[in-house]
Amino acid sequence: MVKEKQSKKCKHCDNLIYGRGVKLEKRKFCSVECVNKSGIKKHFGNQFYKNRDHDKMVEKIRATTQTDEFRKKCSEIQKEKWRNPEYKEKMIKSFLKRQKPTKETNLKRSKTLKQKYASGEKTAYNKGLTKENNKSVRQQSETLKKSGKVAGKRNPMFGKKCPRKRYSYGGYKKDIGHHIRSSWEYEICKLLNKLNIEYKYEKERFYYNNFSYLPDFYLPQYNIWIEVKGYMSELSKEKINSFKNDNYKLLLIDKNNYEKIIRGEINLLKEIRKLK
């Protein structure tokens, strides 16, 4: 049951103070103004205590603490404390708690937890929870029914690969023998290998005033660079234009000609020989 509000009179102005229990017993004044007018100096709301006495107390503390004698006394007290083994253990434990856990500590914790779960000393927080027992499980099941999603083995796609293509195919490819950044670059690599054209992937980086440029492919037989670009931003346009202005031969493969090159509508070897 919720307790009813009680009232009490302010010591200074006799106004009513409303509250409950211990909080009402501790309160003696209705506002900070009443505290200031009453003349009590211990309350932090008192302006006199803040402005005058506080500065004097700070000056006294600084005068006592900034001496060599006071520092020596503090060091001796700390040394005596650290001689006690119980105090030392407490301080070491508190220090270790503050530090971030390492991989070794995390592995140890996981091993101990697995052993406890296996032996039965500790049980999982969600063990034995059903729709009838727990409210959160009931709510989750209702939301799944409404959305039409099915989790676990009941899902028809359980254990099967996703039919949708991934957006990025970056990584090491065995058939090429090196890392690649995107699926478009991967397809061009395969096409160059079919045509028996030697290439070097990301051979050299070129530095300019505000940016650097790294072309995708270099063909040493023809002394030609190839850039595969799906999305063309303003910065990438500047990079390509500045690279061409330095009298480098660059073949750009973008949205317009990429699919045609892969289908065979545009012959890549002919395009390379044109630039030569």
TAFEN-V19241 format. One record per residue. N is the residue number from 0. SS is DSSP state (H for helix, E for strand, C for the rest). PSI is psi in radians with two decimals (none if undefined). BURIAL is # if it has 24 or more other ideal C-beta (glycine too) atoms within 12 Angstrom, else .. Layout:
n=N ss=SS psi=PSI burial=BURIAL
n=N ss=SS psi=PSI burial=BURIAL
//
This chain:
n=0 ss=C psi=2.43 burial=.
n=1 ss=C psi=2.29 burial=.
n=2 ss=C psi=2.52 burial=.
n=3 ss=C psi=2.64 burial=.
n=4 ss=C psi=2.42 burial=.
n=5 ss=E psi=2.86 burial=.
n=6 ss=E psi=2.79 burial=.
n=7 ss=E psi=2.62 burial=.
n=8 ss=E psi=2.48 burial=.
n=9 ss=C psi=2.47 burial=.
n=10 ss=C psi=-0.43 burial=.
n=11 ss=C psi=-0.90 burial=.
n=12 ss=C psi=-0.03 burial=.
n=13 ss=C psi=0.31 burial=.
n=14 ss=C psi=2.72 burial=.
n=15 ss=E psi=2.41 burial=.
n=16 ss=E psi=2.21 burial=#
n=17 ss=E psi=2.50 burial=.
n=18 ss=E psi=-2.96 burial=.
n=19 ss=C psi=2.44 burial=.
n=20 ss=H psi=-2.31 burial=.
n=21 ss=H psi=-0.63 burial=.
n=22 ss=H psi=-0.68 burial=.
n=23 ss=H psi=-0.63 burial=.
n=24 ss=H psi=-0.66 burial=.
n=25 ss=H psi=-0.59 burial=.
n=26 ss=C psi=2.34 burial=#
n=27 ss=C psi=-0.41 burial=.
n=28 ss=C psi=2.70 burial=#
n=29 ss=C psi=-0.41 burial=#
n=30 ss=C psi=3.00 burial=.
n=31 ss=H psi=-0.56 burial=.
n=32 ss=H psi=-0.74 burial=.
n=33 ss=H psi=-0.62 burial=#
n=34 ss=H psi=-0.78 burial=#
n=35 ss=H psi=-0.71 burial=.
n=36 ss=H psi=-0.49 burial=.
n=37 ss=H psi=-0.47 burial=.
n=38 ss=C psi=0.14 burial=.
n=39 ss=C psi=2.22 burial=.
n=40 ss=C psi=-0.24 burial=.
n=41 ss=C psi=-0.42 burial=.
n=42 ss=C psi=2.37 burial=.
n=43 ss=C psi=-0.34 burial=.
n=44 ss=C psi=-0.19 burial=.
n=45 ss=C psi=2.19 burial=.
n=46 ss=H psi=-0.64 burial=.
n=47 ss=H psi=-0.77 burial=.
n=48 ss=H psi=-0.70 burial=.
n=49 ss=H psi=-0.88 burial=.
n=50 ss=H psi=-0.73 burial=.
n=51 ss=H psi=-1.05 burial=.
n=52 ss=H psi=-0.56 burial=.
n=53 ss=H psi=-0.76 burial=.
n=54 ss=H psi=-0.68 burial=.
n=55 ss=H psi=-0.72 burial=.
n=56 ss=H psi=-0.68 burial=.
n=57 ss=H psi=-0.70 burial=.
n=58 ss=H psi=-0.71 burial=.
n=59 ss=H psi=-0.76 burial=.
n=60 ss=H psi=-0.74 burial=.
n=61 ss=H psi=-0.70 burial=.
n=62 ss=H psi=-0.61 burial=.
n=63 ss=H psi=-0.67 burial=.
n=64 ss=H psi=-0.42 burial=.
n=65 ss=C psi=0.41 burial=.
n=66 ss=C psi=2.78 burial=.
n=67 ss=H psi=-0.61 burial=.
n=68 ss=H psi=-0.75 burial=.
n=69 ss=H psi=-0.70 burial=.
n=70 ss=H psi=-0.68 burial=.
n=71 ss=H psi=-0.74 burial=.
n=72 ss=H psi=-0.75 burial=.
n=73 ss=H psi=-0.75 burial=.
n=74 ss=H psi=-0.68 burial=.
n=75 ss=H psi=-0.71 burial=.
n=76 ss=H psi=-0.74 burial=.
n=77 ss=H psi=-0.70 burial=.
n=78 ss=H psi=-0.75 burial=.
n=79 ss=H psi=-0.68 burial=.
n=80 ss=H psi=-0.76 burial=.
n=81 ss=H psi=-0.33 burial=.
n=82 ss=H psi=-0.45 burial=.
n=83 ss=C psi=2.13 burial=.
n=84 ss=H psi=-0.56 burial=.
n=85 ss=H psi=-0.75 burial=.
n=86 ss=H psi=-0.68 burial=.
n=87 ss=H psi=-0.78 burial=.
n=88 ss=H psi=-0.74 burial=.
n=89 ss=H psi=-0.79 burial=.
n=90 ss=H psi=-0.69 burial=.
n=91 ss=H psi=-0.73 burial=.
n=92 ss=H psi=-0.74 burial=.
n=93 ss=H psi=-0.63 burial=.
n=94 ss=H psi=-0.72 burial=.
n=95 ss=H psi=-0.58 burial=.
n=96 ss=H psi=-0.64 burial=.
n=97 ss=H psi=-0.57 burial=.
n=98 ss=C psi=2.67 burial=.
n=99 ss=C psi=2.42 burial=.
n=100 ss=C psi=2.44 burial=.
n=101 ss=C psi=3.08 burial=.
n=102 ss=H psi=-0.68 burial=.
n=103 ss=H psi=-0.77 burial=.
n=104 ss=H psi=-0.67 burial=.
n=105 ss=H psi=-0.69 burial=.
n=106 ss=H psi=-0.71 burial=.
n=107 ss=H psi=-0.76 burial=.
n=108 ss=H psi=-0.74 burial=.
n=109 ss=H psi=-0.68 burial=.
n=110 ss=H psi=-0.79 burial=.
n=111 ss=H psi=-0.68 burial=.
n=112 ss=H psi=-0.72 burial=.
n=113 ss=H psi=-0.72 burial=.
n=114 ss=H psi=-0.70 burial=.
n=115 ss=H psi=-0.69 burial=.
n=116 ss=H psi=-0.67 burial=.
n=117 ss=H psi=-0.74 burial=.
n=118 ss=H psi=-0.44 burial=.
n=119 ss=C psi=0.09 burial=.
n=120 ss=C psi=-0.65 burial=.
n=121 ss=C psi=2.46 burial=.
n=122 ss=C psi=2.67 burial=.
n=123 ss=C psi=2.59 burial=.
n=124 ss=C psi=-0.45 burial=.
n=125 ss=C psi=0.23 burial=.
n=126 ss=C psi=2.28 burial=.
n=127 ss=C psi=0.11 burial=.
n=128 ss=C psi=2.29 burial=.
n=129 ss=C psi=3.14 burial=.
n=130 ss=C psi=-0.61 burial=.
n=131 ss=C psi=-0.66 burial=.
n=132 ss=C psi=-0.85 burial=.
n=133 ss=C psi=2.51 burial=.
n=134 ss=H psi=-0.73 burial=.
n=135 ss=H psi=-0.68 burial=.
n=136 ss=H psi=-0.70 burial=.
n=137 ss=H psi=-0.76 burial=.
n=138 ss=H psi=-0.73 burial=.
n=139 ss=H psi=-0.73 burial=.
n=140 ss=H psi=-0.66 burial=.
n=141 ss=H psi=-0.72 burial=.
n=142 ss=H psi=-0.66 burial=.
n=143 ss=H psi=-0.68 burial=.
n=144 ss=H psi=-0.73 burial=.
n=145 ss=H psi=-0.73 burial=.
n=146 ss=H psi=-0.40 burial=.
n=147 ss=C psi=0.05 burial=.
n=148 ss=C psi=2.52 burial=.
n=149 ss=C psi=2.24 burial=.
n=150 ss=C psi=2.73 burial=.
n=151 ss=H psi=-2.64 burial=.
n=152 ss=H psi=-0.36 burial=.
n=153 ss=H psi=-0.34 burial=.
n=154 ss=C psi=2.27 burial=.
n=155 ss=C psi=-0.37 burial=.
n=156 ss=C psi=0.20 burial=.
n=157 ss=C psi=2.18 burial=.
n=158 ss=C psi=0.04 burial=.
n=159 ss=C psi=2.74 burial=.
n=160 ss=C psi=2.62 burial=.
n=161 ss=C psi=2.24 burial=.
n=162 ss=C psi=-0.37 burial=.
n=163 ss=C psi=2.57 burial=.
n=164 ss=C psi=2.54 burial=.
n=165 ss=C psi=2.75 burial=.
n=166 ss=C psi=-0.59 burial=.
n=167 ss=C psi=2.35 burial=.
n=168 ss=C psi=0.56 burial=.
n=169 ss=C psi=2.57 burial=.
n=170 ss=E psi=-3.05 burial=.
n=171 ss=E psi=2.30 burial=.
n=172 ss=E psi=2.22 burial=.
n=173 ss=C psi=-0.72 burial=.
n=174 ss=C psi=-0.48 burial=.
n=175 ss=C psi=-0.72 burial=.
n=176 ss=C psi=0.28 burial=.
n=177 ss=E psi=3.00 burial=.
n=178 ss=E psi=2.71 burial=.
n=179 ss=E psi=2.70 burial=#
n=180 ss=C psi=-0.53 burial=#
n=181 ss=C psi=2.93 burial=#
n=182 ss=H psi=-0.60 burial=.
n=183 ss=H psi=-0.78 burial=#
n=184 ss=H psi=-0.63 burial=#
n=185 ss=H psi=-0.76 burial=#
n=186 ss=H psi=-0.67 burial=#
n=187 ss=H psi=-0.65 burial=#
n=188 ss=H psi=-0.79 burial=#
n=189 ss=H psi=-0.68 burial=.
n=190 ss=H psi=-0.72 burial=#
n=191 ss=H psi=-0.65 burial=#
n=192 ss=H psi=-0.64 burial=.
n=193 ss=H psi=-0.69 burial=.
n=194 ss=C psi=0.00 burial=.
n=195 ss=C psi=0.73 burial=.
n=196 ss=C psi=2.17 burial=#
n=197 ss=C psi=2.38 burial=.
n=198 ss=C psi=2.82 burial=#
n=199 ss=E psi=2.18 burial=.
n=200 ss=E psi=2.15 burial=#
n=201 ss=C psi=1.06 burial=.
n=202 ss=C psi=-0.84 burial=.
n=203 ss=C psi=2.51 burial=.
n=204 ss=E psi=2.35 burial=.
n=205 ss=E psi=2.29 burial=#
n=206 ss=E psi=2.36 burial=.
n=207 ss=C psi=-3.03 burial=.
n=208 ss=C psi=-0.90 burial=.
n=209 ss=C psi=-0.11 burial=.
n=210 ss=C psi=3.02 burial=.
n=211 ss=E psi=2.71 burial=.
n=212 ss=E psi=2.28 burial=#
n=213 ss=E psi=1.75 burial=.
n=214 ss=C psi=2.70 burial=#
n=215 ss=C psi=-0.82 burial=#
n=216 ss=E psi=2.59 burial=#
n=217 ss=E psi=2.26 burial=#
n=218 ss=E psi=1.81 burial=#
n=219 ss=C psi=-0.49 burial=.
n=220 ss=C psi=-0.70 burial=.
n=221 ss=C psi=-0.13 burial=#
n=222 ss=C psi=0.85 burial=.
n=223 ss=E psi=2.53 burial=#
n=224 ss=E psi=2.53 burial=#
n=225 ss=E psi=2.34 burial=#
n=226 ss=E psi=2.16 burial=#
n=227 ss=E psi=2.02 burial=#
n=228 ss=C psi=2.01 burial=#
n=229 ss=C psi=-0.91 burial=#
n=230 ss=C psi=2.21 burial=.
n=231 ss=C psi=1.91 burial=.
n=232 ss=C psi=3.04 burial=.
n=233 ss=H psi=-0.66 burial=.
n=234 ss=H psi=-0.73 burial=.
n=235 ss=H psi=-0.59 burial=.
n=236 ss=H psi=-0.77 burial=.
n=237 ss=H psi=-0.76 burial=.
n=238 ss=H psi=-0.82 burial=#
n=239 ss=H psi=-0.74 burial=#
n=240 ss=H psi=-0.75 burial=.
n=241 ss=H psi=-0.60 burial=.
n=242 ss=H psi=-0.71 burial=#
n=243 ss=H psi=-0.59 burial=.
n=244 ss=H psi=-0.39 burial=.
n=245 ss=C psi=0.30 burial=.
n=246 ss=C psi=0.62 burial=.
n=247 ss=C psi=2.43 burial=.
n=248 ss=C psi=2.06 burial=.
n=249 ss=E psi=2.25 burial=#
n=250 ss=E psi=2.05 burial=#
n=251 ss=E psi=2.18 burial=#
n=252 ss=E psi=1.94 burial=#
n=253 ss=C psi=-2.83 burial=.
n=254 ss=C psi=-0.59 burial=.
n=255 ss=C psi=-0.69 burial=.
n=256 ss=C psi=-0.07 burial=.
n=257 ss=H psi=-0.92 burial=#
n=258 ss=H psi=-0.62 burial=.
n=259 ss=H psi=-0.64 burial=.
n=260 ss=H psi=-0.72 burial=#
n=261 ss=H psi=-0.66 burial=.
n=262 ss=H psi=-0.43 burial=.
n=263 ss=C psi=0.09 burial=.
n=264 ss=C psi=-0.61 burial=.
n=265 ss=C psi=2.23 burial=.
n=266 ss=C psi=2.07 burial=.
n=267 ss=H psi=-0.64 burial=#
n=268 ss=H psi=-0.68 burial=.
n=269 ss=H psi=-0.73 burial=.
n=270 ss=H psi=-0.66 burial=#
n=271 ss=H psi=-0.75 burial=#
n=272 ss=H psi=-0.50 burial=.
n=273 ss=H psi=-0.76 burial=.
n=274 ss=H psi=-0.52 burial=.
n=275 ss=C psi=none burial=.
//
